[in-house]
Every structure is written in structure tokens, then in C-alpha cells.
């Protein structure tokens, strides 16, 4: 899109953000959502 000047961007998320998203998808989705991993792997 022309409004975005950068070709790439980076966003940092907490594990709790993914837990929230997982709950919302399970609640509102008609598809099976895989469970989240209990460990978090981070790359810098």
C-alpha cells in the first residue's frame, strides 16, 4: 500500500497476547485451533 513507506516492520508480542488471541479464535471460530505451546521461543 502506498501509505506504508517501510517494506518491513517488526512487532513484539507477549505470550499473553497469543493466549488472548487463541481464546478468541476458539470462542468465535468454527475451525479447530491448535493448542499453544507451553514454552516460548524467542529470536532477536
Rosetta blueprint (number, residue, H / E / L):
1 X L
2 X L
3 X L
4 X L
5 X L
6 X L
7 X L
8 X L
9 X L
10 X L
11 X L
12 X L
13 X L
14 X L
15 X H
16 X H
17 X H
18 X H
19 X H
20 X H
21 X H
22 X H
23 X H
24 X H
25 X H
26 X H
27 X H
28 X H
29 X L
30 X L
31 X L
32 X L
33 X L
34 X L
35 X L
36 X L
37 X L
38 X L
39 X L
40 X L
41 X L
42 X L
43 X L
44 X L
